[in-house]
Structure formats: C-alpha cells, structure tokens
C-alpha cells in the first residue's frame, strides 16, 4: 500500500512539504491584518502560545493518524473506529471546497506578480483597479486557470517527484525572499514615521485599555488563525502523514514545521505592518483588513519609486510560492481520497478532481460579475460565492472536524494510541503531558468557542 501511494524520501522532504502546506495565504495575508487589528504584540504573544499548545496537539494527532493507518482521511478514521468513519468524509469535503476558491485567489496573485515583473505594477495602485479586475469576466478566469495548471502539474508527478521536489526548491527560496524583503523594509521611512517605529507596534504587547471581552476576541482570532496557518482539519496532514516513513521522528518534525510556519507568519507581519504604518499611519493599519495585500501594499510600493517595482515583484513572487505550496497540498489531499475510495491511479484521480474543481472555480470567478449576489452570513458579514465557500469550510466544517477528532482521540481510542505512534521508534515526547490535557480538555472547549463565534454578529 505504501509503495502504491508513494512516500516522502526522508524527513527533510516531509518537513518541507508539510511546512509548504502550512505556509500559505493564511501567513502572508490573514496573519498580518489580524495582528494589526488586535494590537500587534498582544496578538503575537497569544498566537505563539496557542501554536505551541493547541496547534501542536491537533497537528501531531493528524500526522500520527496518517502514518499509523497509511490511508487518506476518508478511510483513516474508520480504521481507527468504524463509528467515526463519517468524519473522514467531512474532512475530505473541506479541501474540496477550499481548493477551487484558493485557486481563484492564487490567480489574483499571479496577475499582480506578472504586472510587477513586466513593469506595470504601478497600474495596480489606481483607485478601483482591484475591484475592476476581479469583476471583469474573463481575466480572473484566465489567471486562475494558470494557477490551477501549475498545481496539477506538480500533483501529477506524485509525492517524491512532484510535491517533495517542488517543496525542496520553493521553500528555501521563500525563506530567503521573505528575510531579504523584511530586512530591506525595516530601513524605510515614510510620511508617518519609520518602519522601525511600526515594528515596535507590531512586536511590543500593549495591554492599555485591555478588557476581558477584547482579550477573548484576540484569543478567538489567534486560535482560529491556527487552522489557516497549520493546514489543520482539512485532511492534509493526515494525507502527508500517510506518506511518512516509520523511522521519521514525528515530535521533532512537528516542532520543525511549527517553527517554519510561525517564522514565516511573524516575518510576513514584519514586512506588512511596519511598512503600512510608515506610509499610512495608524489609520492605514486599522482600515487595511483583507485589502492589505491587493490594495494597501501596492500603494506603499508606489511611494518607493523605482525600488518599489523591484520590491513589489519580489514580494508577489514570495506570495505566489506560498500560495502554490498550500494549494498543491489541498489538491493532493483530494486526489489521495479519490485514489483510496475508487482505487484509481494518480493521473485519473487528479484529472477528475481538476475538472470538478475548475467548474467550481469558474462559478466563483463569475460570482463577482454576471452571477453576482449578496448574502448575509450568520455572523452578519455580507458575502459573495467565494465568501460563502470560505465560511462553510473554515468557520463551520473545520471546527467540527477538529472537535470530533479530539473526542475520538481523547475519549474513545484514548491519547495513548497517538502517543504510542509518536514514540514507536523509542522517540522522546517531551510534551506528552500537555498533549493529553489539550486533546482531552482544552482543545474541545476552544473549538466549541470558535464554532459558536461563527454565529455571532459583529
């Protein structure tokens, strides 16, 4: 079975592939604006604590399940306990929903990167440019198709020759790019101050005026961000775990993945928050929101003159690398499920998945023009097709998958099942005590709070 499914050649390949999945738009887009929204340093402190506890517990659980069963989610859960087989199907639906709209956003990034590379980056700063682009009928479809094609090409090649190989190239390049851009941006001075002054806002916790309600909201945002940042409750880590060899040190590997993921998220914030502050002040940080990537930053690059063209091009190359590695993992998770469920080969499975995903992506693109409509979500947010898909997958299904997984592992098959898998090679599991407490008690409580918050109007 392992040979048929393929496997990573070693620990480095697994860590880079899993880190590539974890390091995505959640790190480079969502994390910085959440940090800005939630007081910078306070959010960072809470996030790091939750990553080392909540995130670690869920990630090592999923990877251990994958390695123990050597199956995709749709069959892995039923092998652990037949009564929980339904959970595999729910977990498999999540990446199937996310992948198409992720490719739509990936197409937007590909378009912006191309604009900056060919010298048209400054056109993106025009008022209404972004809205005009996504509401046009054919351009978003074209760029989405390019992005989807790149993902399919890698997954077609398989685990070691495709996913592992591309991860070993893109991830080191991503680390070099993000460090280089971060170091440069800290030398910048804008009309509202220096980037270093913005860095202080980003890193130093400010508890002035902190209330229980505000801290609770920060806790929910930080915990919810863990899902985006670590590719949890999507079946991805179970799938990658199933490709992992028994001799791989799981505890050490998860620590390395956590470090890579958190490092990129922190450095991404170092790029965006201080620079936006320097050129647009506190007001710019407060109003950036999800438009930070496509509206606020291009305007910042414009103020840098010629240097802005270069920095902008490198930045969007960086974002494209991160988006690709995550999208590839989403596609691989779905392909693996189809392969296991129908006993099809990789190429046939990937082709079928791509056709269905392309249709959903097309509908998502058209949801901004000829099929545009507005729908108010339970949390009070006005949404289009992409927002609805995002809400269903991230706000509803993922917390449910994670919660039921905690019940299964914490109370049915018991934490010892996972701990034994982690320690199968006489490995040390230094966080064993914390793991038991998190998976049985704290994680389920936090997941209930996250799920409930999806229905609270803001």
Phi, psi and omega in degrees: 000316182297320181293320180296320182281338185089167179201159174288146184286338181189185184295320182297315179299317180295312182298315181294321179293315179293320177294323177298322176294315182292320181278104181212209182295335177299326179279316189268350183237301188285318183301311183298320182284333174292321178298315179296319182293327188253032171080023172061258187301325179296315179298316181300316181299313180295319182298314181298317178299316181290326178295321182283345181243287181301308182295317180300314183300314182289320183292313182292331176297311183293316180295320179294321177300316180297314182290324181294317185268336185057037182225161173285167184305324186298337178245339184297314182296319181293333177289326177289318178198119186301329180294341182256015179300329180301330183296328179297324180289320178296315180299326181285335179289327185303303179295333179293328176282318187287318187307312181299314183284335174296322178292328176298312178294322176301325176294320177300316181296318179299320178297312181295318179300315180297318178302315182289323181294320182272006175089013180252016184300327183289344175292336183288347183274351180299141180302129178084002182299311183297314180297320179297322180292308185289340179268354175288156191280318190254328184301312179298326179294317180299311183289327176296319180298321178297314181296316179296322179298320178297319178297314182298321181301318181290314183293326176303325184287342178101188187287301185282320183275346180248286186297310182296317184296314181290326179295323180291340178268308187289320185294313176300320178297320179298316180297317180295315181298313185292325177292316180298315180294320181297315180298318180295314186296335179288350178268357187278144174235132181240182182295340182258359180139189180266159177296330179295326176293323176293328179296324178297318178297323184289318189263326187275119179296134178238107183265011179299128178072013181291129177245166178299319181296316180295317179296322178298318178295321177296317179300316180294317179297316181294317180293318177297325180296333179303321179301311182295316188287329188248009179054048182266154176059027177243359184083353184293311183292330174293317179297311179294325176297326180290341178267000187269137181285154183298330183282354179291132178281102187294315182300313179295320181295316179295321175302316180294320178297316178301315181298313179301313183296311182292322178301311181296318180299315181296316181291324176300318176295325177297330178283310191279308187297308180298322182291315178297322178297315183300324185258340182229358175070191180301322181299322179296320179294318183291329185262354185298304180053215182287349179278000183307316187286317189258347182240304185293311185294316176304325178293325176293316179299325181298321183290347181274357181072220182299322180300327181299325178298316183290311181298318180297317179297313179297321181296315182286335170297316178302312181296322179296317178303313181296318180295320181296312183297324179286317180297322178299318180293324177296313180295320179296321179298317180291315180300318180298320178298314180296319178299316181290318186290317187251000181057037177270164174284167182299312185294319179295315180299313181296320180297314180297315179299318181295321180296312180295317180297322180297322179295315179295320178296321178298314178299320180296316177299315181289345178292350176260357179224266189290337178249028182291136172206166178239136180225134180270119180285163179304335179273007175090358182279134175281127191231154169251191185302312181300317181295322179295315178299318180296318181295314182297316183286310188275323184269334183250299188291316184297315176298324179295313179301313182295319181296311181293327175298319178297319179295316180299309185283318185286328190233344183256295180272350177075146180303334182302329179300316179286317181299319178297323178293320179295323185261017186296339178253031183060034179282155173274139178237083189295335181257028183301315181296314178297320181301312181301315181296316182295310187290332182270325189239296191290317180302312179301320180296312180298322181292324175297318179296317179298314181297315181296323181297340180292346182250005179267129180278133180253000000 
